[in-house]
Amino acid sequence: MQVPTMAEMMAKGETPDVLFWVGCAGSFDDRAKKITKAVVKILNHCNVSFAVLGTEESCTGDPAKRAGNEFTFQMQAMMNIQVLNGYEVKKIVTACPHCFNTLKNEYPELGGEYEVIHHTQLIQDLINTGKLALKDGGVFKGKKITFHDPCYLGRANNVFDAPRELIEKLDAELVEMKRCKTKGLCCGAGGAQMFKEAEKGDKEVNIERTEDALETKASIIATGCPFCNTMMTDGVKNFEKESEIKVLDVAELIANAAEL
């Protein structure tokens, strides 16, 4: 797989069109690495000029900020902004809505102004401009797929259409959960909850959300966030439905359908 770093491209005197912000989950979590690979396959297949920061990329600071540690967040952000501005980055794509929201909405006031898009928006654009073609929906043709809206993609940034349009391009049947779009329910991992023990209650949030998904009778739960992917996968395991229901990122669906 061809994944150039910004440093390598700059050494050659080249400037990529897009910086792919991988994020902590996409870099270190074994399941989320597959999503990262799917995005890279699509970018390479469509000859998109992109690069990653590699070891120069640090956490955006989202979990620290959500947990209430503004000081740590600003330290992380300032370090990243220094690196990004040093490379004169203009456009960023990321597969993590948490990174997407933080880079897009919280970095500008600290001096980091970039055009930030989610990977579903980039893939939608590649299909609309004819750079990426799907072969009749491939393995997903006629399958029932439900899409779980990540909080920071949907309700926080009003990105509802891109992922759904991509699922419909697969010739699949998109079935909505009762709670979707502006009324979507969190998977239970946002707001730094991913990294702490659950508080007292009678049900885990991801179990409640998985029940919403099971009600649709879909055979695939599509997500657009590595955290959501983990929570929904755990939910499916809780109901012992792993053999019947797959949890896949939209980028994985597209990469598989295009047989990349």
C-alpha positions in Angstrom: 0.0 0.0 0.0 1.3 3.4 -0.9 1.0 5.8 2.0 3.4 8.7 1.7 4.1 11.0 4.6 4.0 14.8 4.4 7.8 14.9 5.2 8.6 12.5 2.3 6.5 14.6 -0.1 8.0 17.9 1.0 11.5 16.4 0.6 10.6 15.8 -3.1 9.2 19.3 -3.4 5.6 18.0 -3.8 2.4 19.2 -2.1 -0.5 16.7 -1.7 -4.0 17.9 -2.4 -5.3 16.3 0.8 -3.9 15.4 4.2 -5.4 12.1 5.5 -5.7 12.5 9.3 -5.7 8.9 10.6 -6.5 9.5 14.2 -5.7 7.4 17.3 -8.2 4.7 16.7 -7.3 4.4 13.0 -3.6 4.1 13.9 -3.6 1.8 16.9 -6.9 -0.1 17.2 -6.7 -3.4 15.2 -10.3 -3.2 14.0 -10.1 0.5 13.1 -6.9 -0.1 11.1 -9.0 -2.0 8.6 -11.1 1.2 8.1 -7.9 3.2 7.5 -6.7 0.6 4.9 -10.1 0.8 3.1 -9.8 4.6 2.9 -6.2 4.4 1.6 -7.3 1.8 -1.0 -10.0 4.1 -2.3 -7.6 7.1 -2.3 -4.9 5.2 -4.2 -7.4 3.6 -6.6 -8.8 7.1 -7.5 -5.3 8.6 -7.8 -6.0 11.2 -5.1 -2.8 13.0 -4.2 -2.7 12.6 -0.4 -0.2 12.1 2.5 -0.4 11.4 6.2 1.6 13.0 9.0 2.8 9.6 10.3 4.7 9.9 13.6 4.2 13.7 13.5 0.4 13.2 14.0 -0.8 13.4 17.6 -4.2 13.1 19.2 -6.5 16.0 18.3 -7.2 16.4 22.0 -10.9 15.6 21.7 -11.1 13.1 24.6 -9.2 15.5 26.9 -11.6 18.4 26.0 -14.7 16.2 26.4 -13.5 15.0 29.8 -13.1 18.6 30.9 -9.3 19.0 30.6 -9.1 22.1 28.5 -5.4 22.7 29.3 -4.4 19.3 27.9 -6.6 19.8 24.8 -5.0 23.2 24.0 -1.5 21.8 24.4 -2.3 18.9 22.0 -4.1 21.3 19.6 -1.3 23.8 19.5 1.3 21.1 18.8 -0.8 19.8 15.9 -1.5 23.2 14.5 2.2 24.0 14.5 2.9 20.9 12.4 -0.1 21.4 10.1 0.7 25.1 9.5 4.4 24.2 9.0 3.3 22.0 6.1 0.8 24.6 4.8 -2.0 22.1 5.0 -5.2 23.4 3.4 -7.5 20.4 3.2 -7.9 17.5 5.6 -9.9 14.3 5.4 -10.5 12.0 8.3 -12.4 8.8 9.0 -13.1 9.8 12.6 -16.0 12.2 13.4 -14.3 13.2 16.6 -11.2 14.3 14.8 -13.4 15.8 12.1 -15.4 17.9 14.6 -12.4 19.1 16.6 -10.3 20.0 13.6 -13.2 21.7 11.8 -14.8 23.6 14.7 -12.3 23.9 17.5 -8.9 24.4 15.8 -9.8 27.7 14.0 -9.9 29.8 17.2 -6.4 28.5 18.1 -5.0 29.4 14.7 -5.7 26.2 12.7 -7.9 27.0 9.7 -8.4 24.2 7.3 -11.1 22.7 5.0 -12.1 19.5 6.9 -14.2 16.8 5.4 -15.3 13.3 6.5 -14.3 10.3 4.5 -17.9 9.7 3.4 -18.0 13.1 1.9 -14.8 12.5 0.0 -15.9 9.1 -1.3 -19.3 10.6 -2.3 -17.4 13.3 -4.3 -15.2 10.7 -6.0 -18.3 8.7 -7.1 -20.1 11.9 -8.3 -17.1 13.0 -10.3 -16.8 9.6 -12.0 -13.4 8.8 -10.4 -14.8 5.8 -8.5 -17.2 3.3 -10.1 -19.1 0.6 -8.2 -19.8 -2.8 -9.9 -23.6 -3.2 -9.5 -23.3 -2.9 -5.7 -21.2 -6.0 -5.7 -21.6 -8.3 -2.7 -24.0 -5.9 -1.0 -26.7 -5.9 -3.8 -30.1 -6.4 -2.2 -28.8 -6.6 1.3 -30.6 -4.8 4.1 -28.3 -2.2 5.6 -29.0 0.3 8.5 -26.8 3.3 9.1 -25.9 4.4 12.7 -25.3 8.2 12.7 -22.2 9.1 14.6 -23.0 12.1 17.0 -20.2 14.3 15.8 -21.0 13.7 12.2 -24.8 13.9 12.3 -26.3 16.0 15.0 -23.1 18.1 15.6 -22.3 18.8 11.9 -25.4 18.0 9.9 -23.7 15.4 7.7 -26.6 13.0 7.1 -26.7 12.5 3.3 -23.2 11.5 2.3 -23.1 8.1 4.1 -26.7 7.3 3.1 -26.1 8.1 -0.6 -23.1 5.8 -0.6 -25.2 2.9 0.9 -27.9 3.5 -1.7 -25.2 3.4 -4.5 -24.6 -0.2 -3.4 -28.0 -1.3 -4.7 -28.8 -2.2 -1.1 -31.9 -1.5 0.9 -31.3 1.2 3.4 -33.5 0.7 6.4 -33.6 3.5 9.0 -33.7 2.9 12.7 -36.5 4.6 14.6 -34.0 7.0 16.1 -31.9 8.4 13.3 -30.6 11.6 11.7 -31.4 14.5 14.1 -33.0 12.2 16.5 -30.1 9.7 16.4 -29.0 7.9 19.6 -25.3 7.9 20.7 -23.5 4.6 20.7 -22.2 5.3 24.2 -18.6 6.1 23.4 -18.6 9.9 22.8 -17.7 12.5 25.3 -14.6 10.5 26.4 -16.9 7.7 27.7 -15.0 5.3 25.5 -12.1 5.5 28.0 -13.9 5.1 31.4 -16.0 2.7 33.2 -19.8 2.9 32.9 -21.7 4.8 35.5 -24.6 3.4 37.5 -27.7 2.5 35.4 -29.8 -0.4 34.3 -28.5 -0.8 30.7 -25.4 0.1 28.6 -26.1 2.7 25.9 -24.6 0.5 23.2 -27.0 -2.3 24.1 -29.9 0.1 23.8 -28.6 1.3 20.4 -28.0 -2.3 19.1 -31.6 -3.1 20.0 -32.6 -0.2 17.7 -30.5 -1.8 14.9 -31.8 -5.3 15.4 -35.4 -4.0 15.1 -34.6 -3.1 11.5 -33.8 -6.7 10.6 -30.7 -5.4 8.7 -27.9 -7.9 8.0 -25.3 -5.1 8.1 -24.9 -2.2 10.5 -23.0 0.6 8.7 -21.0 3.2 10.7 -18.9 6.1 9.9 -16.8 6.2 13.1 -14.3 3.8 14.7 -15.8 4.4 18.2 -19.3 3.6 17.0 -17.9 0.5 15.2 -16.4 -0.8 18.4 -19.6 -0.1 20.4 -22.0 -1.6 17.9 -19.7 -4.7 17.4 -19.8 -5.2 21.2 -23.6 -4.8 21.1 -24.0 -7.5 18.4 -21.7 -9.8 20.4 -23.8 -9.3 23.5 -26.8 -10.6 21.6 -24.7 -13.4 20.0 -25.6 -12.3 16.5 -22.0 -12.1 15.1 -22.7 -14.8 12.5 -25.9 -13.0 11.2 -25.0 -9.3 11.4 -21.8 -7.6 10.3 -20.7 -4.1 11.5 -18.8 -2.3 8.8 -17.6 1.2 8.1 -19.0 2.9 5.0 -15.5 3.0 3.5 -15.2 -0.8 3.9 -18.5 -1.3 2.2 -17.4 0.9 -0.8 -13.9 -0.7 -1.0 -15.5 -4.2 -1.0 -18.1 -3.3 -3.6 -15.6 -1.7 -5.9 -13.4 -4.8 -5.3 -10.3 -2.7 -4.5 
